[in-house]
């Protein structure tokens, strides 16, 4: 199972454009006081470029790990990067 540090490494080097917009979209909602799960769901449900970027990132990450990380750990790192992006 991938460690949190291994997961962070793929976020640091996403090998995909658009992750900053994804972090920003989630982060802006977090700044309103929303829970991460709600912010994440809203951004993904919108079907915009950010949700497409997330899907592409997830698919691409499948080849970057020997075993897929736990979803909760993967999303925890997404939350961390989104909060950092907006200074939350």
C-alpha positions as CSV (number, residue, x, y, z in Angstrom):
1,X,0.0,0.0,0.0
2,X,1.3,3.5,-0.9
3,X,2.4,5.7,2.0
4,X,1.2,9.2,2.4
5,X,4.7,10.4,1.3
6,X,4.5,8.3,-1.9
7,X,1.0,9.8,-2.6
8,X,2.3,13.3,-2.0
9,X,5.1,12.6,-4.5
10,X,2.6,12.1,-7.4
11,X,0.8,15.3,-6.4
12,X,4.1,17.2,-6.4
13,X,4.9,15.9,-9.9
14,X,1.4,15.4,-11.4
15,X,2.7,15.1,-15.0
16,X,-0.6,16.7,-16.0
17,X,-1.6,20.3,-16.6
18,X,-4.6,21.7,-14.7
19,X,-4.0,20.4,-11.2
20,X,-3.6,24.0,-9.9
21,X,-7.1,24.9,-11.2
22,X,-8.4,21.8,-9.5
23,X,-6.8,22.7,-6.2
24,X,-8.1,26.3,-6.5
25,X,-11.7,25.2,-7.3
26,X,-11.8,22.9,-4.2
27,X,-9.9,25.4,-2.1
28,X,-12.2,28.3,-2.8
29,X,-15.1,26.2,-1.6
30,X,-13.2,25.2,1.5
31,X,-12.6,28.9,2.3
32,X,-16.4,29.3,2.7
33,X,-16.3,26.8,5.5
34,X,-17.5,23.8,3.6
35,X,-16.3,20.3,4.5
36,X,-13.8,18.8,2.1
37,X,-16.2,16.0,1.0
38,X,-18.8,18.6,0.0
39,X,-16.3,20.8,-1.8
40,X,-14.8,17.8,-3.7
41,X,-18.3,16.6,-4.6
42,X,-19.3,20.0,-6.0
43,X,-16.3,20.4,-8.1
44,X,-16.4,16.8,-9.5
45,X,-20.2,17.0,-10.1
46,X,-19.8,20.3,-12.1
47,X,-18.2,18.3,-14.9
48,X,-15.9,21.2,-15.8
49,X,-12.3,21.0,-16.8
50,X,-11.3,20.5,-13.1
51,X,-13.3,17.2,-12.9
52,X,-11.8,16.0,-16.2
53,X,-8.4,16.8,-14.9
54,X,-9.0,14.8,-11.7
55,X,-10.2,11.8,-13.7
56,X,-7.1,12.0,-16.0
57,X,-4.9,12.3,-12.9
58,X,-6.5,9.3,-11.2
59,X,-6.2,7.2,-14.4
60,X,-2.6,8.2,-14.9
61,X,-1.7,7.5,-11.3
62,X,-2.8,3.9,-11.7
63,X,0.5,3.3,-13.5
64,X,2.5,5.2,-10.9
65,X,1.8,2.9,-7.9
66,X,2.5,-0.8,-7.6
67,X,-0.8,-1.0,-5.6
68,X,-3.5,1.7,-5.7
69,X,-3.5,3.8,-2.5
70,X,-6.4,3.8,-0.2
71,X,-9.0,6.2,-1.5
72,X,-9.2,8.0,1.8
73,X,-5.4,8.6,1.8
74,X,-5.5,9.8,-1.8
75,X,-8.3,12.2,-1.1
76,X,-6.6,13.4,2.1
77,X,-3.6,14.5,0.1
78,X,-5.9,16.2,-2.4
79,X,-7.5,18.1,0.5
80,X,-4.0,19.0,1.8
81,X,-2.9,20.4,-1.6
82,X,-6.2,22.3,-2.1
83,X,-5.9,24.0,1.3
84,X,-2.3,24.9,0.7
85,X,-3.2,26.3,-2.7
86,X,-5.6,28.8,-1.2
87,X,-3.8,29.4,2.1
88,X,-6.4,27.7,4.2
